[in-house]
Amino acid sequence: MSKVFVEYAIKSEFRASFLIYMQELQLREGRLELLVGTDQEGLYVEIWHDVTYEDYLSMKEERLNVERLRDGQHGDWEQWIKGGIPKLHMWHFSPATYS
């Protein structure tokens, strides 16, 4: 039961278009959960459930590929995120084991 966390801050002027995009993505991807920060305005965390490490690497490569993101089909992340794509952070987690 591995999980991927994706964290970024969305500029307030793009929040509406971002949320429309994410709602559509969530409908297509049942593994996606989107959370919004209560202490930091505009902070979002995506939690992706049941993602293998190999799938995570592919997902990370796609999400950080600025050229691919400019095709208009995958949202306007470079514009939406405060600080652009370099401020999008991703991590893969697996269950802890106890020895």
Backbone as a chain_set.jsonl record, in Angstrom:
{"seq": "MSKVFVEYAIKSEFRASFLIYMQELQLREGRLELLVGTDQEGLYVEIWHDVTYEDYLSMKEERLNVERLRDGQHGDWEQWIKGGIPKLHMWHFSPATYS", "coords": {"N": [[0.83, -1.19, 0.0], [1.626, 1.441, -1.047], [2.153, 4.995, -1.177], [1.941, 8.133, -2.872], [2.921, 11.426, -2.395], [2.187, 14.681, -3.377], [3.11, 17.98, -3.375], [2.382, 21.455, -3.36], [1.978, 25.028, -3.843], [-0.72, 26.956, -4.877], [-1.287, 29.76, -6.909], [-3.468, 32.393, -6.008], [-5.028, 33.654, -8.006], [-5.327, 31.7, -9.911], [-6.666, 29.632, -8.785], [-9.366, 28.791, -9.199], [-9.426, 27.712, -11.867], [-7.516, 25.724, -11.543], [-8.799, 24.071, -9.626], [-11.012, 23.151, -11.07], [-9.708, 21.633, -13.041], [-8.486, 19.71, -11.36], [-10.703, 18.451, -10.22], [-11.784, 17.14, -12.436], [-9.619, 15.441, -13.002], [-9.606, 13.9, -10.679], [-12.009, 12.517, -10.963], [-11.356, 10.851, -13.09], [-9.208, 9.437, -12.032], [-9.339, 7.269, -9.627], [-7.603, 6.828, -7.549], [-6.692, 9.151, -6.469], [-6.514, 11.647, -3.995], [-7.282, 14.857, -2.905], [-6.039, 17.389, -0.898], [-6.364, 20.418, 0.971], [-4.419, 22.941, 2.481], [-4.911, 24.101, 5.809], [-3.579, 25.883, 7.338], [-1.914, 27.263, 5.657], [-2.613, 29.352, 3.115], [-3.663, 28.377, -0.073], [-2.038, 26.142, -0.238], [-1.631, 22.863, -1.368], [-2.021, 19.316, -1.249], [-1.612, 16.368, -2.917], [-2.661, 13.066, -2.58], [-1.8, 10.007, -3.635], [-2.939, 6.801, -3.924], [-1.854, 3.388, -3.605], [0.449, 3.166, -5.422], [3.051, 1.971, -7.308], [6.659, 1.93, -6.972], [7.912, 2.157, -9.44], [5.826, 3.193, -11.025], [5.568, 5.613, -9.72], [8.045, 6.841, -10.379], [7.666, 7.248, -13.133], [5.423, 8.916, -13.039], [6.515, 11.105, -11.699], [8.464, 11.963, -13.52], [6.804, 12.752, -15.642], [5.296, 14.801, -14.391], [7.197, 16.727, -13.821], [8.114, 17.533, -16.239], [8.358, 20.211, -18.013], [8.012, 20.968, -20.715], [6.175, 19.072, -21.709], [4.018, 19.731, -20.143], [3.205, 22.08, -21.24], [1.517, 21.543, -23.309], [-1.162, 21.987, -23.063], [-2.979, 20.036, -22.431], [-2.62, 18.988, -19.947], [-3.096, 20.656, -17.784], [-2.038, 23.876, -16.487], [0.45, 23.954, -14.988], [2.958, 25.224, -14.617], [2.293, 27.901, -14.615], [0.26, 27.992, -12.666], [1.432, 27.209, -10.167], [2.983, 28.661, -7.364], [6.064, 29.964, -7.867], [6.534, 28.195, -9.892], [7.18, 25.036, -11.657], [9.579, 24.068, -10.34], [8.84, 24.274, -7.681], [7.115, 22.25, -7.14], [6.725, 19.412, -5.309], [7.47, 15.979, -4.814], [6.956, 12.78, -3.309], [7.52, 9.341, -2.58], [6.104, 6.851, -0.591], [6.33, 3.93, 1.408], [4.855, 1.325, 3.42], [5.992, 1.262, 6.787], [8.271, -1.073, 8.221], [8.592, -3.193, 11.011], [11.12, -4.416, 13.0]], "CA": [[0.0, 0.0, 0.0], [2.47, 2.618, -1.166], [1.465, 6.248, -1.472], [2.72, 9.243, -3.393], [2.472, 12.735, -1.955], [2.601, 15.766, -4.258], [2.821, 19.2, -2.616], [2.636, 22.708, -4.065], [1.096, 26.147, -3.509], [-1.374, 27.489, -6.07], [-1.552, 31.201, -6.885], [-4.896, 32.635, -5.783], [-5.724, 34.022, -9.24], [-5.528, 30.514, -10.751], [-7.26, 28.576, -7.973], [-10.607, 28.268, -9.8], [-9.115, 26.828, -13.01], [-6.827, 24.567, -10.966], [-9.771, 23.175, -8.985], [-11.794, 22.506, -12.137], [-8.832, 20.605, -13.601], [-8.287, 18.639, -10.385], [-11.957, 17.708, -10.083], [-11.841, 16.243, -13.591], [-8.59, 14.422, -12.803], [-10.045, 13.012, -9.598], [-13.043, 11.647, -11.513], [-10.682, 9.849, -13.921], [-8.239, 8.7, -11.218], [-9.911, 6.934, -8.326], [-6.55, 6.718, -6.536], [-6.267, 10.501, -6.093], [-7.19, 12.407, -2.949], [-6.721, 16.211, -2.889], [-6.226, 18.092, 0.375], [-5.948, 21.82, 0.987], [-3.877, 23.32, 3.776], [-5.719, 25.002, 6.615], [-2.667, 26.866, 7.931], [-1.257, 28.012, 4.588], [-3.542, 29.574, 2.014], [-3.213, 27.951, -1.389], [-1.202, 24.945, -0.183], [-2.362, 21.644, -1.705], [-1.311, 18.045, -1.235], [-2.277, 15.232, -3.566], [-2.269, 11.759, -2.068], [-2.088, 8.955, -4.612], [-2.931, 5.519, -3.224], [-1.478, 2.171, -4.343], [1.342, 3.514, -6.533], [4.344, 1.291, -7.22], [7.79, 2.843, -7.104], [8.124, 2.353, -10.87], [4.79, 4.129, -11.468], [5.941, 6.907, -9.142], [9.115, 7.431, -11.184], [7.039, 7.72, -14.378], [4.568, 10.034, -12.673], [7.383, 12.229, -11.371], [9.055, 12.438, -14.773], [5.754, 13.462, -16.37], [4.886, 16.019, -13.689], [8.265, 17.717, -13.816], [8.47, 17.818, -17.627], [7.722, 21.48, -18.334], [7.614, 20.979, -22.126], [4.956, 18.276, -21.83], [2.946, 20.448, -19.473], [2.797, 23.217, -22.068], [0.677, 21.105, -24.423], [-2.538, 22.388, -22.816], [-3.795, 18.877, -22.065], [-2.291, 18.524, -18.602], [-3.135, 21.783, -16.868], [-1.007, 24.894, -16.676], [1.154, 23.887, -13.707], [4.03, 26.217, -14.546], [1.661, 29.177, -14.293], [-0.547, 27.859, -11.451], [2.21, 27.012, -8.935], [3.85, 29.752, -6.897], [7.458, 29.563, -8.096], [6.611, 27.29, -11.035], [7.422, 23.6, -11.49], [10.585, 23.732, -9.316], [8.233, 24.274, -6.347], [6.27, 21.063, -7.019], [7.525, 18.394, -4.618], [6.856, 14.646, -4.838], [7.611, 11.744, -2.525], [6.91, 7.999, -2.559], [6.211, 6.226, 0.728], [5.897, 2.55, 1.597], [4.602, 1.058, 4.844], [7.164, 0.976, 7.634], [8.349, -2.423, 8.749], [9.133, -3.231, 12.376], [11.945, -5.613, 13.193]], "C": [[0.872, 1.25, 0.0], [1.632, 3.835, -1.533], [2.461, 7.243, -2.043], [2.073, 10.524, -2.885], [3.042, 13.768, -2.923], [2.17, 17.059, -3.572], [3.226, 20.424, -3.411], [1.674, 23.768, -3.543], [0.576, 26.742, -4.814], [-1.631, 28.986, -5.89], [-3.061, 31.433, -6.805], [-5.653, 32.946, -7.077], [-5.984, 32.837, -10.163], [-6.242, 29.383, -10.012], [-8.507, 27.972, -8.622], [-10.313, 27.319, -10.961], [-8.38, 25.575, -12.537], [-7.835, 23.57, -10.382], [-10.668, 22.475, -9.997], [-10.975, 21.362, -12.741], [-8.7, 19.421, -12.644], [-9.552, 17.818, -10.17], [-12.106, 16.708, -11.229], [-10.827, 15.112, -13.459], [-9.015, 13.416, -11.748], [-11.14, 12.048, -10.077], [-12.448, 10.532, -12.361], [-9.802, 8.917, -13.094], [-8.804, 8.43, -9.832], [-8.884, 6.867, -7.203], [-6.16, 8.066, -5.942], [-7.159, 11.096, -5.014], [-6.509, 13.778, -2.909], [-7.072, 16.872, -1.565], [-5.73, 19.523, 0.238], [-5.492, 22.174, 2.394], [-4.8, 24.278, 4.515], [-4.871, 26.089, 7.258], [-1.989, 27.748, 6.896], [-2.207, 28.135, 3.409], [-2.913, 29.143, 0.691], [-2.335, 26.718, -1.415], [-2.063, 23.707, -0.429], [-1.435, 20.444, -1.624], [-2.192, 17.025, -1.941], [-1.763, 13.979, -2.874], [-2.758, 10.735, -3.088], [-1.909, 7.62, -3.906], [-2.527, 4.383, -4.168], [-0.656, 2.467, -5.598], [2.668, 2.786, -6.331], [5.461, 2.317, -7.372], [8.064, 3.146, -8.576], [7.097, 3.335, -11.437], [5.077, 5.534, -10.953], [7.024, 7.594, -9.984], [8.573, 7.977, -12.501], [6.192, 8.956, -14.113], [5.414, 11.29, -12.409], [8.006, 12.818, -12.629], [8.044, 13.248, -15.571], [5.426, 14.8, -15.716], [5.939, 17.112, -13.723], [8.727, 18.108, -15.213], [7.71, 19.064, -18.095], [7.241, 21.512, -19.784], [6.306, 20.224, -22.333], [3.774, 19.015, -21.23], [2.437, 21.63, -20.279], [1.854, 22.819, -23.198], [-0.804, 21.455, -24.235], [-3.453, 21.261, -22.382], [-3.638, 18.481, -20.6], [-2.287, 19.644, -17.577], [-1.98, 22.733, -17.13], [-0.198, 25.033, -15.393], [2.226, 24.947, -13.563], [3.47, 27.584, -14.136], [0.927, 29.104, -12.954], [0.279, 27.875, -10.168], [3.052, 28.238, -8.612], [5.293, 29.283, -7.026], [7.625, 28.583, -9.233], [6.92, 25.844, -10.656], [8.508, 23.275, -10.46], [10.023, 23.694, -7.884], [7.196, 23.162, -6.173], [7.149, 19.957, -6.438], [6.756, 17.082, -4.57], [7.674, 13.673, -4.018], [6.816, 10.447, -2.625], [7.153, 7.406, -1.184], [5.675, 4.806, 0.678], [5.655, 2.329, 3.081], [5.904, 0.763, 5.596], [7.107, -0.462, 8.091], [9.024, -2.358, 10.118], [9.89, -4.528, 12.577], [11.903, -6.055, 14.621]], "O": [[0.848, 2.028, 0.954], [0.555, 3.721, -2.117], [3.654, 7.202, -1.742], [0.854, 10.69, -2.935], [4.229, 13.737, -3.251], [0.999, 17.218, -3.226], [4.274, 20.442, -4.055], [0.682, 23.452, -2.886], [1.345, 26.998, -5.74], [-2.129, 29.421, -4.852], [-3.835, 30.74, -7.465], [-6.806, 32.541, -7.225], [-6.776, 32.947, -11.1], [-6.404, 28.293, -10.56], [-8.681, 26.754, -8.593], [-10.89, 26.234, -11.031], [-8.598, 24.487, -13.07], [-7.731, 22.366, -10.619], [-11.043, 21.32, -9.794], [-11.485, 20.258, -12.928], [-8.79, 18.267, -13.062], [-9.472, 16.608, -9.957], [-12.507, 15.564, -11.014], [-11.134, 13.96, -13.766], [-8.806, 12.214, -11.91], [-11.188, 10.897, -9.644], [-12.953, 9.41, -12.366], [-9.666, 7.738, -13.422], [-8.742, 9.295, -8.958], [-9.252, 6.852, -6.028], [-5.37, 8.114, -4.999], [-8.386, 11.056, -5.103], [-5.281, 13.85, -2.88], [-8.233, 16.915, -1.16], [-4.796, 19.802, -0.515], [-6.102, 21.757, 3.378], [-5.4, 25.164, 3.907], [-5.403, 27.115, 7.681], [-1.54, 28.85, 7.21], [-2.563, 27.138, 2.781], [-1.776, 29.502, 0.382], [-1.922, 26.278, -2.488], [-3.095, 23.521, 0.217], [-0.237, 20.537, -1.892], [-3.361, 16.846, -1.601], [-0.566, 13.85, -2.615], [-3.952, 10.615, -3.361], [-0.845, 7.342, -3.352], [-2.819, 4.414, -5.364], [-1.026, 2.065, -6.7], [3.329, 2.961, -5.307], [5.235, 3.432, -7.843], [8.411, 4.277, -8.919], [7.444, 4.207, -12.233], [4.858, 6.521, -11.655], [6.929, 8.788, -10.267], [8.979, 9.054, -12.938], [6.238, 9.924, -14.872], [5.067, 12.388, -12.842], [8.067, 14.038, -12.782], [8.376, 14.301, -16.114], [5.292, 15.815, -16.4], [5.608, 18.296, -13.662], [9.635, 18.927, -15.357], [6.559, 18.973, -18.52], [6.16, 22.035, -20.054], [5.426, 20.692, -23.056], [2.658, 18.936, -21.744], [1.342, 22.129, -20.02], [1.431, 23.678, -23.972], [-1.609, 21.244, -25.142], [-4.596, 21.51, -21.999], [-4.448, 17.716, -20.075], [-1.544, 19.581, -16.598], [-1.065, 22.43, -17.895], [-0.164, 26.103, -14.784], [2.385, 25.516, -12.483], [4.112, 28.327, -13.393], [0.967, 30.063, -12.182], [-0.128, 28.49, -9.182], [3.742, 28.781, -9.475], [5.701, 28.322, -6.374], [8.748, 28.171, -9.524], [6.918, 25.482, -9.479], [8.372, 22.276, -9.753], [10.657, 23.145, -6.983], [6.479, 23.134, -5.172], [8.186, 19.612, -7.005], [5.552, 17.063, -4.318], [8.904, 13.715, -4.015], [5.591, 10.463, -2.741], [8.269, 7.451, -0.668], [4.692, 4.519, -0.006], [6.189, 3.062, 3.913], [6.797, 0.092, 5.077], [6.029, -1.009, 8.322], [9.926, -1.549, 10.336], [9.354, -5.612, 12.349], [12.537, -7.048, 14.979]]}, "num_chains": 1, "name": "protein.A"}
